Amino acid sequence: MPGIIFISQEQLEKFVSDGVADISDRDIVLRLEKTYIGNFEEAYYFLRNVVNPNDSRDMTGRVLTKEEIRNLNADIMQNSVIIGDDAYDVEEGFIVFEQGANYVKTEPEKRSKTQEIKSLASLILENFRNNK
């Protein structure tokens, strides 16, 4: 399976200043445990539903691109995404696609890719918190 990871805006800035990441146009070289060389796309990690703790839309823990959020007719406002009557705290960042990865989102694989991204996002966020 091609490598896809989520990196928060703050973490990416730290990686660039530490020399772990280099960015040009829409390409990135990211040297972590595995080196990612590829494209990146603006995305949001859904932290929590601030209106409905039960999160009936099941968005908490998911990562969606800006395009996917717009396709839901949702509004992005700073660190929040509004979908209908629900408001979510989100973390802005990027999805990094490994070079040569053809990311084609299909409905049956949607959950498995989302879960992979969620796991990687959790790992990066945990590492970020430990390094503060």
Sequence and secondary structure as in RCSB ss.txt:
>XXXX:A:sequence
MPGIIFISQEQLEKFVSDGVADISDRDIVLRLEKTYIGNFEEAYYFLRNVVNPNDSRDMTGRVLTKEEIRNLNAD
IMQNSVIIGDDAYDVEEGFIVFEQGANYVKTEPEKRSKTQEIKSLASLILENFRNNK
>XXXX:A:secstr
   EEEEEHHHHHHHHHTTSEEEETTEEEEESSSEEEEEEEEEEEEEEESS TT TT  TT EEEHHHHHHTT E
EETTEEEETTEEEEEEEEEEEE TT      TTTHHHHHHHHHHHHHHHHHHHHHH 
